[in-house]
Amino acid sequence: MFVCDPVMGDLGQLYVPMELVYLYRSKVLPICDVLTPNQYECELLAEMELRMVKDATRACKKLRTLGPKVVVISSFQEDSEGETPKELVVIGSVEMVVGGLRKLFTNLVNFNT
């Protein structure tokens, strides 16, 4: 099992050259089983902004089409319009075969502060 934590950046700051983002997308995602990006890394890899939980769910589904069977966004902060966030959300998406049928399970776990 290949678990990939991309460690490319956080809070809007990229720690690595942009070329590495493309390398992850084209070479690493197709061979990894589990992907655990933070919100910013997920935005980079999925090429979309994540402002709401529904955006994060769509990003998980999009990333799963690139290879990983499981995607877990390790931290997510929903747009709170200037308010101090009161929750940390962890979002996961996995496709499972149940009784011969493929089903998508998305889990949302809220940690209230």
C-alpha positions in Angstrom: 0.0 0.0 0.0 1.4 3.4 -1.0 0.2 6.3 1.2 1.1 9.7 -0.1 1.2 12.8 2.0 2.3 15.4 -0.6 3.9 18.0 1.8 4.0 20.7 -0.9 2.6 23.7 1.0 0.1 25.1 3.5 -2.0 28.2 4.1 -1.6 29.5 0.6 2.2 29.1 0.5 3.9 26.7 -1.8 7.1 25.1 -0.3 8.3 23.5 -3.5 8.6 24.5 -7.2 5.3 24.4 -9.1 6.8 21.7 -11.4 6.6 19.3 -8.4 2.8 19.8 -8.3 2.6 18.7 -11.9 4.9 15.7 -11.2 2.7 14.6 -8.3 -0.4 14.9 -10.5 1.0 13.0 -13.4 3.4 10.5 -11.8 2.6 10.0 -8.1 -1.2 10.1 -8.0 -1.7 7.3 -10.6 0.4 4.9 -8.4 -0.7 5.8 -4.9 -3.4 4.1 -2.9 -4.2 6.7 -0.3 -3.7 10.5 -0.7 -3.7 12.8 2.4 -3.3 16.4 1.3 -4.1 19.4 3.4 -6.6 21.9 2.0 -4.0 24.0 0.1 -2.3 20.9 -1.4 -5.7 19.5 -2.4 -6.6 22.8 -4.2 -3.3 22.6 -6.1 -3.7 18.9 -7.1 -7.4 19.1 -8.0 -6.9 22.5 -9.6 -9.9 24.0 -7.8 -10.6 26.3 -4.9 -12.1 24.7 -1.8 -14.4 27.1 0.0 -17.2 24.9 1.1 -17.5 21.3 2.2 -19.2 20.5 -1.1 -16.1 21.8 -2.9 -13.9 19.6 -0.9 -16.1 16.6 -1.6 -15.9 17.3 -5.3 -12.1 17.6 -5.1 -11.8 14.2 -3.4 -13.9 12.6 -6.2 -11.8 14.4 -8.8 -8.5 13.3 -7.2 -9.8 9.7 -7.0 -10.2 9.7 -10.8 -6.4 10.3 -11.0 -5.5 7.1 -9.1 -5.8 7.1 -5.4 -8.6 4.8 -4.0 -8.8 6.8 -0.9 -8.4 10.6 -0.4 -8.5 12.2 3.0 -8.1 16.0 3.2 -6.2 16.2 6.5 -7.4 19.7 7.4 -10.2 21.9 5.9 -11.4 25.3 6.9 -14.7 26.3 5.4 -15.0 30.0 4.3 -16.2 31.7 7.5 -16.5 35.3 6.0 -14.1 36.9 8.5 -15.3 35.0 11.5 -12.9 33.0 13.6 -13.4 29.3 12.5 -14.9 27.1 15.2 -14.5 23.7 13.5 -11.8 21.7 11.9 -13.2 19.3 9.2 -11.5 16.2 8.0 -13.0 15.0 4.7 -12.5 11.5 3.3 -13.7 9.8 0.2 -13.3 6.1 -0.8 -15.0 3.9 -3.3 -15.9 0.4 -2.1 -17.4 -2.7 -3.6 -20.3 -3.9 -1.6 -22.1 -7.0 -2.7 -20.8 -6.5 -6.3 -21.9 -2.9 -6.4 -19.6 0.1 -6.3 -20.6 2.6 -3.7 -19.0 5.9 -2.8 -18.7 6.7 0.9 -17.8 10.2 1.9 -17.1 10.8 5.6 -17.2 14.2 7.2 -15.7 14.4 10.7 -16.1 17.7 12.6 -13.9 18.6 15.5 -15.6 21.4 17.4 -13.4 23.8 19.4 
